[in-house]
Amino acid sequence: MFRIKLQRTQPAWYGPAAVACFVLALSAGLAGCLLTTNAIVNAHAHPTLYTVGLISLILALPLAALGAHCLDLIDRRQQKL
């Protein structure tokens, strides 16, 4: 008799997650570039900092891809509505 059609709403975490992923990817990329450059940090004197820089440089790309995925989820939701 009384049928209420539920409307799907966009989850509130897609936008902030995309922004956070892009900011983290940018900062990880910059930190990785700075820590792996021999002019700034000597890899032989500080191998731990070089390793941290290399790991953060490698993680920058998956973080950017995750941010792009969150933006894609936002776009898909808006196209369905």
Protein Blocks (a to p, Z undefined) as FASTA:
>chain_A
ZZcdddddddfklmmmmmmmmmmmmmmmmmmmmmmpmklmcfklmmmlmmmmmmmmmmmm
mmmmmmmmmmmmmmmmmmmZZ
